[in-house]
């Protein structure tokens, strides 16, 4: 990272940024161009490792790409605010972001509800939510095990 003064490496600070983010953009390796898609997500910490969860259809481009190569890159950001300047080159942005790399796979049946609960926890404090069995059976949960992650902040 070029701007070491903005780098965040502490897991607790990275998790704070993740909690404040609404979307995780995941980049898959396609044949000619990368394929990036914004996804709702949830996360968990297991043995000091970040696990991200997503939901999707049982088939489609993401599933096909995972079957070919399950190495991905991801990005999240929050606290975005334009800072105006006197001249064009004086404009800047406040932000907090994380970028990471990992391995994505289809979650096992035993991990599926863990992933769905993590997704809901990201967006609501409610813990009394019920899950429709038909809807749960119709969805695929993806599990991304983070291998490397770094954060960057400019506030």
Helices and strands as residue ranges (DSSP letters): G 4-6, E 7-8, H 11-20, E 24-29, E 34-39, E 42-46, E 49-56, H 61-68, E 71-83, G 88-90, E 92-106, H 109-123, H 133-138, E 140-154
